[in-house]
Amino acid sequence: MRSPLIAIAPALVVLSLAAAPNATAQTRTTAGDLQCMPWERHSAVTARVTGAPEGSTVRLYFRRLHEEVEDFYWVQMWPRGGGEYWAALPKPANERLPDKELEDPENEEQEDNPEAAWWMAKERSTDRDPNDDLNEEIIEERASAGKQVPRDWMRSMGLEDLERWLDDLPNEAAEYYAVVFDVNGREIAGSRSPVKVVRVTEPDDCEAPSVIVPVDYGRVADDPNPSPELLRRAREWGAASNLVVGETAEWQIGRRVFHWLCDGIVSRIDYRGILREDDVCRACAVGFIRNPQAILPAVAGVVILRPPVSPVDPEPAP
């Protein structure tokens, strides 16, 4: 007599094959490269997304390369079609990265590349303090979330290459990655792009196409047939002038976006998803988009509040 299990085996194979495409479909994200980022200027960052489910949204997370503060902020990314997305970032402040060297190198390579060895040791540690000389309270409060995101760009470099890169670094670099969220606001597993880094330089030294330039909206409104290039630049400038910045940690509430300027920041979303007026910068923004409701899809599903001035010290962390 034929075993019942053997009898149904072919059917199970057919069902498993039919389900395979859905089971293996994955959302992938690649953040675009930037040549440079000028301090005190806005920049646009792009990303390419494949396999995104219907109703999903894309966020761009960003921070400065800092010896103690590692938590990210984020902004919504806007679709351009064909899986392409873009986002405008706040203006990075002119902040110099202090020199750090590993005090107790374990080998000759670390001894020859002391700054790179310090950063590598920090990246691989849990306390984030290779020489035990940093502010533990700041690290505990302001790096607990960010330290869980690996610096992919750093881990792919050798010590010699990283040492040369750090020696030539004029300022705190900027780090960023893109990730996709589903219609319910949950991060889609596997959709996070590798973390990338870009040099932040003097504006005269950075004339990259990613730099956002001011556009007079009246010029666009009065033009019955504006060029695609003008529309792109106007959209970027409009977004940069009306930024909604998301937070990832409680300490960020009531404080300036760490080592980024206030210009263009009008609203914040805290780590619980609550949208509020920016309670530090209090930017007096003139909306680029005539219909203010146009920004609502970027923050759909969050609670909207306008709290009083936060009692938290508004000064940035040391």
C-alpha positions as CSV (number, residue, x, y, z in Angstrom):
1,M,0.0,0.0,0.0
2,R,1.3,3.4,-1.0
3,S,2.2,5.7,2.0
4,P,-0.1,8.7,2.3
5,L,2.9,10.9,2.8
6,I,4.4,9.7,-0.5
7,A,1.1,10.4,-2.2
8,I,0.9,14.0,-1.1
9,A,4.6,14.7,-1.6
10,P,4.2,15.9,-5.3
11,A,1.5,18.3,-4.3
12,L,3.7,19.8,-1.6
13,V,6.5,20.3,-4.2
14,V,4.1,22.1,-6.5
15,L,2.8,24.3,-3.7
16,S,6.4,25.2,-2.6
17,L,7.4,26.1,-6.1
18,A,4.4,28.3,-6.5
19,A,5.2,30.1,-3.3
20,A,8.9,30.5,-4.0
21,P,8.7,33.8,-5.8
22,N,6.9,35.5,-2.9
23,A,9.1,33.8,-0.3
24,T,12.3,34.9,-2.0
25,A,11.2,38.4,-3.0
26,Q,13.3,40.9,-1.1
27,T,13.4,44.7,-0.8
28,R,16.9,46.0,-1.6
29,T,18.2,49.6,-1.2
30,T,21.4,51.2,-2.4
31,A,22.2,54.8,-1.3
32,G,23.9,57.0,-3.9
33,D,27.5,58.2,-3.6
34,L,28.3,61.8,-3.0
35,Q,31.5,63.5,-4.2
36,C,31.5,65.9,-1.3
37,M,29.2,67.8,1.0
38,P,29.8,71.6,1.6
39,W,29.3,72.9,5.1
40,E,26.6,75.4,5.5
41,R,24.9,74.2,2.3
42,H,22.1,71.8,1.6
43,S,22.8,68.6,-0.3
44,A,20.6,66.1,-2.1
45,V,21.1,62.3,-1.6
46,T,19.6,59.7,-3.8
47,A,18.8,56.0,-3.4
48,R,17.6,53.1,-5.6
49,V,15.0,50.7,-4.2
50,T,14.0,47.4,-5.7
51,G,11.2,45.0,-4.6
52,A,9.5,47.6,-2.5
53,P,5.9,46.6,-1.5
54,E,2.9,48.8,-2.3
55,G,2.5,51.6,0.2
56,S,6.0,51.6,1.5
57,T,8.1,54.7,2.2
58,V,11.9,55.3,2.2
59,R,13.9,57.2,4.8
60,L,17.4,58.6,4.7
61,Y,19.2,58.4,8.0
62,F,22.2,60.7,8.6
63,R,24.7,61.9,11.2
64,R,28.1,63.4,11.6
65,L,31.3,61.3,12.2
66,H,31.8,62.2,15.9
67,E,34.0,60.6,18.6
68,E,31.1,60.3,21.1
69,V,27.7,61.1,19.6
70,E,26.5,58.3,17.2
71,D,22.7,58.4,17.1
72,F,21.1,59.1,13.7
73,Y,18.4,61.5,12.5
74,W,16.3,60.9,9.4
75,V,14.4,62.6,6.6
76,Q,11.8,61.3,4.2
77,M,12.9,60.4,0.7
78,W,10.8,61.3,-2.3
79,P,10.2,59.1,-5.3
80,R,11.4,60.1,-8.8
81,G,10.1,57.0,-10.5
82,G,11.7,53.8,-11.6
83,G,12.8,52.9,-8.1
84,E,14.7,56.2,-7.7
85,Y,14.4,58.3,-4.5
86,W,15.9,61.5,-3.2
87,A,16.1,63.6,-0.1
88,A,17.4,67.0,1.0
89,L,19.6,67.1,4.0
90,P,20.1,70.0,6.5
91,K,23.2,72.1,6.3
92,P,26.2,70.5,8.0
93,A,27.9,72.8,10.5
94,N,31.6,73.6,10.3
95,E,32.9,71.1,12.9
96,R,36.4,69.8,13.0
97,L,37.0,66.2,13.9
98,P,39.6,65.9,16.7
99,D,42.6,63.7,16.3
100,K,42.4,60.4,18.2
101,E,45.2,57.8,18.5
102,L,45.2,54.3,19.9
103,E,47.3,54.3,23.1
104,D,48.0,50.6,23.3
105,P,48.6,49.2,19.7
106,E,48.5,45.5,19.5
107,N,50.8,45.1,16.5
108,E,53.0,47.1,14.1
109,E,50.2,47.9,11.7
110,Q,48.2,49.6,14.5
111,E,51.3,51.4,15.6
112,D,52.0,52.8,12.1
113,N,48.3,53.8,11.7
114,P,47.3,55.1,15.2
115,E,44.3,57.2,14.3
116,A,42.8,54.5,12.0
117,A,43.5,51.9,14.7
118,W,41.6,54.1,17.2
119,W,38.5,54.3,15.0
120,M,38.6,50.6,14.1
121,A,38.9,49.7,17.8
122,K,35.9,52.0,18.6
123,E,33.8,50.5,15.8
124,R,34.4,47.0,17.1
125,S,33.9,47.8,20.8
126,T,30.7,47.9,22.9
127,D,31.8,50.8,25.2
128,R,32.9,52.9,22.2
129,D,35.9,54.2,24.2
130,P,39.2,52.6,23.0
131,N,41.4,54.7,25.4
132,D,38.9,55.0,28.2
133,D,39.2,58.8,28.1
134,L,35.8,59.9,26.5
135,N,32.7,61.1,28.3
136,E,30.9,57.9,29.3
137,E,27.6,59.7,30.1
138,I,27.4,61.2,26.6
139,I,28.3,57.9,24.9
140,E,25.7,56.1,27.0
141,E,22.9,58.6,26.2
142,R,23.8,59.6,22.7
143,A,25.3,56.6,21.0
144,S,23.2,53.7,22.3
145,A,21.1,53.5,19.2
146,G,23.6,54.6,16.6
147,K,26.3,52.3,17.7
148,Q,24.1,49.3,16.6
149,V,24.4,50.4,13.0
150,P,27.8,49.2,11.6
151,R,30.0,51.6,9.7
152,D,30.1,49.5,6.6
153,W,32.4,51.9,4.8
154,M,35.0,51.8,7.6
155,R,34.9,48.0,8.0
156,S,35.7,47.6,4.3
157,M,38.9,49.7,4.5
158,G,42.3,48.6,5.6
159,L,44.2,50.5,8.3
160,E,46.6,52.3,5.9
161,D,43.7,53.5,3.6
162,L,41.7,54.7,6.6
163,E,44.7,56.5,8.0
164,R,45.3,58.4,4.8
165,W,41.6,59.2,4.5
166,L,41.5,60.6,8.1
167,D,44.7,62.6,7.6
168,D,43.1,64.4,4.7
169,L,39.8,65.0,6.4
170,P,39.1,68.7,6.8
171,N,36.0,68.4,8.9
172,E,33.6,65.9,10.5
173,A,32.4,63.7,7.7
174,A,28.7,62.9,7.2
175,E,27.4,59.3,7.3
176,Y,24.1,58.1,5.8
177,Y,22.0,55.1,4.7
178,A,18.6,54.5,3.3
179,V,16.0,52.0,4.4
180,V,12.4,51.1,3.5
181,F,9.4,51.0,5.8
182,D,6.2,49.1,5.1
183,V,2.7,50.6,5.0
184,N,2.4,50.0,8.8
185,G,5.6,51.9,9.6
186,R,7.8,48.9,10.2
187,E,11.3,48.6,8.8
188,I,11.4,46.0,6.1
189,A,14.0,43.4,7.0
190,G,17.0,43.4,4.7
191,S,16.1,46.7,3.1
192,R,18.7,48.8,4.8
193,S,21.5,50.0,2.5
194,P,25.1,49.9,3.7
195,V,26.2,53.0,5.6
196,K,28.2,55.4,3.4
197,V,30.4,58.4,4.2
198,V,31.1,61.7,2.5
199,R,33.7,64.4,3.2
200,V,32.3,67.7,4.5
201,T,34.4,70.5,3.0
202,E,34.6,74.2,2.5
203,P,31.9,75.3,0.0
204,D,34.4,76.6,-2.5
205,D,36.0,73.1,-2.6
206,C,32.7,71.3,-3.4
207,E,30.8,72.0,-6.6
208,A,29.2,68.6,-6.9
209,P,25.8,68.3,-8.7
210,S,24.3,67.1,-5.3
211,V,24.6,70.6,-3.9
212,I,21.2,72.3,-3.7
213,V,21.0,75.9,-5.0
214,P,18.2,78.4,-4.2
215,V,15.4,78.7,-6.7
216,D,12.8,81.5,-6.9
217,Y,9.4,79.8,-6.8
218,G,7.9,82.8,-8.6
219,R,10.0,81.9,-11.6
220,V,8.6,78.4,-11.6
221,A,5.0,79.5,-11.1
222,D,5.2,82.0,-13.9
223,D,6.7,79.6,-16.4
224,P,4.0,77.7,-18.2
225,N,6.4,75.0,-19.3
226,P,9.4,74.8,-16.9
227,S,12.2,72.5,-17.9
228,P,12.7,69.2,-16.0
229,E,16.0,70.5,-14.7
230,L,14.3,73.6,-13.2
231,L,11.5,71.5,-11.7
232,R,14.1,69.2,-10.1
233,R,16.1,72.1,-8.6
234,A,12.9,73.8,-7.4
235,R,11.7,70.6,-5.7
236,E,15.0,70.1,-4.0
237,W,15.1,73.7,-2.8
238,G,11.5,73.5,-1.6
239,A,12.3,70.3,0.4
240,A,15.5,71.8,1.8
241,S,13.5,74.9,2.9
242,N,10.8,72.9,4.7
243,L,12.6,70.0,6.4
244,V,10.9,67.6,8.7
245,V,13.6,65.9,10.7
246,G,13.0,62.6,12.4
247,E,14.8,61.6,15.6
248,T,15.9,58.2,16.9
249,A,16.6,58.8,20.6
250,E,14.9,60.6,23.5
251,W,17.9,62.9,24.1
252,Q,17.4,64.6,20.7
253,I,14.1,66.1,21.8
254,G,14.5,69.8,22.6
255,R,18.0,70.0,21.1
256,R,19.4,71.2,17.9
257,V,20.1,68.6,15.3
258,F,23.6,67.7,16.4
259,H,26.2,69.5,14.3
260,W,23.7,70.5,11.6
261,L,22.4,74.0,11.2
262,C,18.8,75.1,11.8
263,D,18.3,76.6,8.3
264,G,15.3,75.0,6.6
265,I,14.3,72.8,9.6
266,V,10.6,73.6,10.4
267,S,9.4,70.4,12.1
268,R,10.6,67.3,14.0
269,I,9.3,63.8,14.5
270,D,10.4,62.2,17.8
271,Y,11.5,58.6,18.3
272,R,7.9,57.7,19.1
273,G,6.6,59.1,15.8
274,I,5.1,62.3,17.2
275,L,5.2,65.2,14.8
276,R,5.8,68.7,16.3
277,E,7.0,72.1,15.4
278,D,10.7,72.4,15.8
279,D,11.1,73.7,19.3
280,V,14.7,74.9,19.1
281,C,15.2,76.4,15.6
282,R,11.7,77.8,15.4
283,A,12.4,78.5,11.7
284,C,10.0,81.0,10.1
285,A,9.6,79.0,6.9
286,V,7.8,80.1,3.7
287,G,6.4,76.9,2.1
288,F,7.6,76.2,-1.4
289,I,4.6,74.0,-2.0
290,R,1.4,76.2,-2.3
291,N,-0.7,73.4,-0.7
292,P,0.8,72.7,2.8
293,Q,-1.1,69.4,2.8
294,A,1.4,68.1,0.3
295,I,3.8,67.2,3.0
296,L,1.4,65.0,4.9
297,P,2.2,61.8,3.1
298,A,5.7,62.1,4.5
299,V,4.5,61.8,8.0
300,A,1.3,59.7,7.6
301,G,0.3,57.8,10.6
302,V,2.0,59.9,13.2
303,V,0.4,61.9,16.0
304,I,0.5,65.7,15.5
305,L,1.2,67.9,18.5
306,R,2.5,71.4,19.1
307,P,4.1,71.3,22.5
308,P,5.3,74.2,24.5
309,V,9.0,75.1,24.6
310,S,10.9,72.1,25.9
311,P,12.6,72.6,29.2
312,V,15.6,70.6,28.0
313,D,18.8,72.5,27.4
314,P,18.7,73.4,23.7
315,E,22.5,73.6,23.3
316,P,24.1,70.9,21.3
317,A,26.1,68.2,23.0
318,P,29.8,68.8,23.6
